[in-house]
Amino acid sequence: MDQTDTSSEPILSDRIRVNGTVTTAQLTAAGVLRWFDGGRRRSLDIEKNVIGFAAEGSRIRIRAIVENSSGIKCGASKGSLTRKSFVLEPLTGGSLRPWSQKFQEYIDSFGKIWVIAYFMFVMVVNVLHLRPKKLLIFVNPYGGRKSASKIFVDDVKPLLDDANVEYTVQETKYQLHAKEVAQTLDLSKFDGIICVSGDGILVEVINGLLERDDWKTAIRTPLGVVPAGTSNGMVKSLLDSVGDPCTAAHAVLAIVRGHKRSLDVATILQDETKYFSVLMFAWGLVADIDIESEKYRWMGSARIDFYAIQRILRLRKYNGCISFVPAPGFEDFGEPSSSKLDSCSLSDEKPVKIQQHGYQGPVVDLESQTWRKIDGPFVSIWLHNVPWGGEDTMAAPDAKVAFFYFYLLRGQGEVKGHIRFETGGGGKSPFGAVVPLIEGRGGLVQFSDGYLDLILIKDCPKLSLLALMSELSSGGHVKSPHVLYLKAKAFIVEPGPRTEDPTKEGIIDADGEVLARGKGTYKCNQPSKMAYGKLQIIVDQGLATLFSPI
């Protein structure tokens, strides 16, 4: 039997005024408002364009955000977004009450995402929740270019007001302020937490939520990021996955729509000390550039490139080793590690200890896993949870690509099942967990595949390294013969001293913050969270939740 597409058929049609012009307006079954303006056909997609509306007597004011194709492209193919209002008025004796009711029905329904997936002939249905109505917003006025307060006033506040979202603003006053607030916040008052900042405040909030006694409930709180920092890697990864530019307007629109995605969280563990990471972990060249370039902060973002050249010309190498549990398809990387957890010796130094409460990390039988090992010396070890480390740094281009799709791209396997994506997307992982997916660049991008991407450089000529670093903006560096690129779900890292001067060690960097400082390093006299020694990293699949574009 033939099936007729009725989504474009009007369910409401009437002669009304739109912004003062008398026209025939139609509302389709797909939620598209259509009318004519001066002979030109105009339309608004309620899901994509309408963020709120209000009844003003007999009129309806629709608050929308539309693409301005002539606007600044911001490195993406889409235009900038512009706020616009459309006023609908009835003709004499008419009423727009049916229109108002339908608008509300559509907005409410688009806040729900029906995730329907077929895998191994089993249908899985999941419903993710509504658009947020009350938000806590952290604004970091000191981060990045110190523009967060202005971004909130100019870009965030107007859109939230248009969407009828209530919010409480909390400016961060000092480092770890957001973490302290997240630890004691009454989460029942809010539908989500938003960070107008770089990645640092998001990391603080996640660590605060996971250190609560009610962490199981707390970590389900949806989190959002509006780019206002130096790196903005997380929000860049989210927006780029659907081809959106990394702008405050696109980020806020994703939050207002209420779509959500699970996010992997990596637990970094050393004895009793834990740190929860969502972006990256670095030791060697990347960590040295990230942390030591702080001495040139007066240069702004140019300090990274300036100091990178210095570090490459005076290249350091570090002794040490890394062991890992490879993802399927990467079992041949490295050498077998028969001693497993004992493959790296413990440091004699003792880290700072913390009270045992909150989330203790994923429960995994590491002894039963198949471990592989790579020995140094190393130029750089870089682990990444999402593709982008910053707005101009695609550190791990294959991070969070849906693994069954990734497998097919490389011709290394066969997907044994039929997967179909319906409204909102969704899929069933080959590893058993239902995971939301985002259809985007290069395939299907998810944020909860359960793996970290390892970008490892053991040796590389300086000129080749300079050329390799210039490819970071496109992700082309991973194609270099000097780069080893793989996925794994658990790691043991033992950082050692520099090869050229064993009296000096290195820096461990997690999400842009110093985790450990070895002997003879930049500001090595300052306390750090952990000792420069053996540590363990395990991924907890889909532990946190993010507001997402779709």
N, C-alpha and C positions, 0 to 999 in steps of 0.2 A: 504494500500500500504506500502511495506517495505521501510524504509528509510535507506540509506547507509551513514555511517560516512566517509566523505571525508576529514576530518581535517588532516589525516596523509598522504594524497596523495601529492606528490611533485608538486609545481607550477614552480620551477626552478630546473634544473639538468644539471651539466656540469663537465667536467674534468678540475680541477684547482689545484693550489698549496695552501695548508693550512700550514702555518708556515714552508714552504720549502718542504713539502712532496706532491708529485703528488697523487691526489686521486679524487674519484667521490664525489662531494658535492651536497646536495639536500636542498632546502628550501621548507618546507611543508606549506599547507594552514593554519595550526595552528600557524605558525610563529616559527617553530623549524628548526635550521640549523643542518644538519647531514653530517658526513663524517667518513672515516676510517683513523686511524693513527696506523701504525704498526700492522695491523690486528685487532685492537680494534675499536669498533664503538664509536664515540664521538658525542656529541650533545650540542647545546646551545639553550635554550628557550629565544627568543628575549625579551619577556615581563619580565621574571624573572631574566635573567642573563645579558642581554646587556644594558649598561647604556649610550653608545654612540659609534659613529664610525666616521671615517674620510677617505675621498678619498685622497690618496697620489700618484698622478700621475695615473698609471694604477692599483695601488694596493688599497685595502681597509683594514684599520686597525680597527678591532672591539675591543672596550674596554669593558670588561665584569667583572663581579664579580661572583665568583663561590664558592660553599661550600667546605670547607676543612674538611672532616669527621674526620680526625685525629687531628684536632685542638682542642683548649680548648672549652669545652662544656658550660661553664658559667652557669651551673645550668639548662640548657635546653637540649632538645633532639637533637637539630640541631647543626651542626658544625660551626666553625668560617668561616668568609668570606675572600676570597683572591682575589686581583685584578690580572687579566690576560689580555694579548693582543693576538689576533689571526689575523694574516696577510693573506689575501686572494690575490693571484696573478693569472692572466690569463696565460694560456699557449701561445705559440707563435701565434701572430695574433688574440688573443681573446680579449674580452672586458667584464668588470664586471659592466658596467653601469646599466644593468637591475637589478643586485643584489643590487647595491647601492640604486636604486629607491625603490625597495621592502623593504629594511631595513628601509628607511625613512618612508614609508607608515605604516609599522607595528609600529614603535616607536610613530608616531603621533596618530595612532588609539588606542594604549594602553594607551595613556594619557587621553582618554575620557572614562568615565564610564557610560554605559547605565544601569540605574536603572529601572527595570521592576518589578512591583508588582501587584498581583491580590488579592483583598480583597473585600468581599461582591460582587464578580463577576464584579468588576470594575478594569480596567487596568490603572495603573498609570506609566507614563514614565518620567524619569528625566535624563538629561545629565549633568554630572559634568565635570569640565574643564580640560585643558591640563597640560602637564608637565611644571614645572616652568622654566623660562629662565633667570630671574634676581631676586636675593634674597638679602635682608639685613640680615646680620648675627651679632647678639650680642654675644660677647665672654666675659664671666665673669671670669677674671683671679684670683679673690679673693675668689670665692666660693668653698665649699667642700674641696677637697685635693689640690686646687690651680693648677689643671692640665688642665684647659680648653684650655689654649693657645697651649699646646703640643697636645692635642686631635684634635684641629682644624688643626694644621700643619700636623700631622701624619695621621689622619683618615678622616677628613672632606674635606679639600682642594683637596687632590688627586682625590677623587670620584667626586667632583663637576667639577673639570677640565676635567676628563674623560667624563663627561656627557655634556660638553660644556655649563655649567651653569655659567653665569656671577654673581658676588657677590660683595657687599660692606661690609667690616668688620668694626664693631664699638665695641671697647673694652669699657666695663662699668668702670667708674672711681669711683663711689660712689653709695650708696644706692639710689634707685629711679631714677638713671640716665637713665635706659632703659625706664621708664615711661615717663620721660620728652621728650626723643627723639620720642617716639611713639605719643605723643600729637601733635607734630608739623611736623612730617615726611610727605614728599610728597609721598603718597602711590601710585600714578600713575606710579612711576618709578620702582616699584617692583611687583613681582608675589607672594611674600610671605615674612614672617619674621621668621628667625630661631634663636633659643636660644641655644648656646653651654654653658650649665650651668645646675644647678638643676632646681627645680620647681619655684624658686623665681623670676627669670627674666621673665618667661612666665606670671606669675601673674602680674608683673609690666606692661608688654606690654598690656595685656588685660585691666587693669585699665586705662592705658594711652589712648588706643583706644576708650574706652567708655566715656571718659571725653572730647572728641573732639566734636565740633559743628556738624561735619559730621559723627557722630558715627554710624549711620545706614549703611553707606557705609564702613566705616573704619573697623568695627567688622567683615566684611565678608572676610577680608584679611586672607588667609590661614597661620596658624602658625605651626611651627615645633620645636621639642626639640631634641637635641643630648645630651645623658647623660654625664654630667661632674660636677655633684654636689654631695651633701651628700645623698639626698633622691631619686630623679629621679622617683617619683611616677607616673607622667603622662605618660612618655615615656615607663616605665615598663608596665603600664596597656595596652597601645596600642600594644606593641610588644608581650606581653604575650598572648593577645587575639587571636593571630594566631600561637602561639607556638614558636615565635622567641626569642632568648636570648636578654637581654638588653645590647647591645653593640653599640658603635658609628657607626660602619659600617652598621648594620641593620637599625639604625635610619636614616642615610643619604640615604640609598637605598629607604626607604619608602618615603622620601621627593622627591628624584629624579624621582620616578615613577609617582608622581603627584596625587595619589589617595587622596581623602579628606573625612572627616567625620565631622558632626556637633557635637558640644560640649555644654552641659548644663552649664549655668553660674548662680551662686547663688548671689542674691543681699542681702547684710547684711545692715540693715537700723536702724538707731537710730536718731530720730528727723530728722534733715536735713543732717546728715552725712551718707555717703554711702561707702561701700567697696564691690568690686566684687571678688568673690571667685570661684575657679575652682577645688580645690582639697579637702580640708577638713576644718572643724570647730571643735574646741575642748575646753572643759571646765572640770576642775577636773584633774584626774590623768594623762591623756595623755598630756594635756597642761602643767601641772607642770613639767613633765619629759622633754618635748620638749624644753621649754624655760629656766627652771632653770638649766638644765644640761650645759648651755652655760658657766657656771663658771668652767667647766672641759674640755673646748674645747681643751686644750693641750693634752688630751687623744685620740683625734681623734674620730672615730665613736664608740669606746668602751665606750665613756662617757654616751651614752644612756642606755646601759645595766647596767653600774655601778650605775648610778643615779636612774634607775628604781627600783633596789633592795633596795636602801635607802628609796625611797618614799613608797614602799610597806611595808617595815618593820615599818615605821613611817607613817602609812596610814592616810590620811585626808579624811574627808567627808564634803560635802557642802550642806547647805540648799538652797532651791530654787524650781523652777518648770519649766516644759517644756510643751508647748501646741503644737499641730500639726494637720495638715489636712492629714489624712492617705490615702495612695494609696488603690485602690480596693484590697480586701483580707486582709486588716489590720485594719478594722474598729473596731474590738473588743479589740484592745490594748488600755490600759489606761482607764480613766473614762470620761464620757461626760462632756463637758465644756460649761455650759449654757451661761456664760458671754463672751465667745469668746475673742475678742481683749482685753477686760478688765480683763482677767483671771490672768494677772500678773501685779503687781503694778509698776508704773514708778519710776525710780531712781530719787533722788533729785539732783544728780550731772548732770552737763551740759557737753555734749561732745564738742569737737572741731568742729566748723561749717565750711562748705565749700561753695564755690560759686555754685549757682544753674545753671549749664549748663551741656551739654552732656546728657547721658542716665540717666533717673530718676528711672529706675527699672521697672519690669513688671507691667502692669495694671491688677490687679486682685481684684475682689470684695470679700475681705476676710470676711466681715460680713455675707455673704450668705453661707460660707463654713461650713461643719460639723467638728467641732473641738473636739479633745480629749485632755486629760491632764494627766500628771504624776507628782506627787509631790515628792520632795526629802525627806530625804537627799540622795545625790548621791555620789558615788565614782568617776564616770566618765560619761560624755556625749560626744559622738564623732559622728560627721556627716561626711559622705564621699560621694564624687561625682563619684569616680572611684574605681576600686577594690584595687589597690595598693597604700599605703601611702609612700612606699619606696621600694627599690629593694628587701628587705628581710621582708617586712611587708604587708601581704595581709589583710588589715583592714576590707574590706567589700567584701567578696567573691561573693556575688550576685549582686553587684552594676553594673548597666547597662546591665544586662541580659535582652534580649528582653522580655517585660512584658507578652505578650501572651504566650511565651514559659515558662517563670517562673511560670505562672499560671498553666499550664498543668503539670509541674514537680511536683507540690504540690497537684495535683488532686483537686484543688479548683474551677475549672471553665471549660468552654468549649469554644474553639475558634470557633466563628461563621463566618467562611469564609475559603477560600482556599488561601494559600500563596505560591507563587513559586518564587524562587530566580534564576536570570539569571546572566550574566556576570557583575561583580562588586557588586553583592548583592543588597539588598534593600527590604523594606517591608512597609506595611501600618499599622501604629499603631492602636490599638483599639480606641484610643482617637482622631483619625482624621488626624494626621500629617504624612506626608511621611518621613520616617526616614531611613537612610542608616544603614545596619547591617553588622557585621563582624562575619563570621562563625569561632568559636574558642572553647576554653575550656568550657566544660559543657553546650554548647548550642549556642545561637546566641547573640553575644555581640554587643551592640550599645553604643553610647556615648551621646545620646540625648533622654532619656526616660522620662525626666521631673521630676525626683524624686531624693532625697538624701536618703542614707541609714543611719539609726540611730542605733548606737551600744551603749547601755546604761547599766551601772552597778549601781545598787542601794546599794547592800550590798554583800560582798564576804569575806570569811575567807582568811587570809593572805597566807596560804599555797596553797589554791585553786587559789588565784589570781596569785601567782608565776607560778603555772602550766598553768594557762590560758594564761599568757603573753608568755609562751614558745611556744604556738600554733599559734602565730601571723604570723609566716612565711608560714603557710599552710592554714590559715583562719579557723582553727579548733576551735578557741576561741569562735566563734559565736554559737557553739553547746553547750556551757556550760549552765547549769541551772541557773547560776548567771548572764547571759547576756540576755538582751532583744534586739531583732534584728528586725527592721521593716523599711518600706519605707514610705515616706511622701513628699508632694510637698510644704509645707509651715510650718514654725515653729515660735514660740515665746518663747524665752529663758529669764528667769529671774534668773540670778546668785545671790546667797546669800552668807552669811558669813560661815566660817568653824563652824562645830558643836561643836568642842572641844574648840574653842576660837573665840567667836563672834566678837572680835575686829579686827580679820584678815579675809581677803577675798581671792579671787583667781585671776587667769589669764585667759583671753580669747585669744585663739590662732586660727588664720585663715591662712591656707596655710603656716604654719611655722613661721609666724610673729605675734608679739604681737598686738592684737586689743584693749585690755583693761587690765589695772592693777588695782586690788583692793587694799584696805588698807593693809599694812603690808606684801606685796608681794615682790618678788625679783625685785629690781630696781624700786620700786613703786614711787620714786620721779621723774622718767623720764616721759615726756609727752607721751600720747598714742592717737590713732585715735578716740577712743570712751571712754565713761565712763563705769565703771563696773556696769551695770544696764540692764534694759529690752531692748532687741533688737529683731528685726524681720528678718527672713530669708525666701526668696521666690525664687524658681527656675524658671529661664526663659529657656524653652526648646529649645535646638539647637541654641542658640544665636551666639556662636563663631564657627570657623571652624579650624580643625586641618588637617595637612598632616597625612596620615594613611597608614599602610602596604598594605591594600587592600580596 
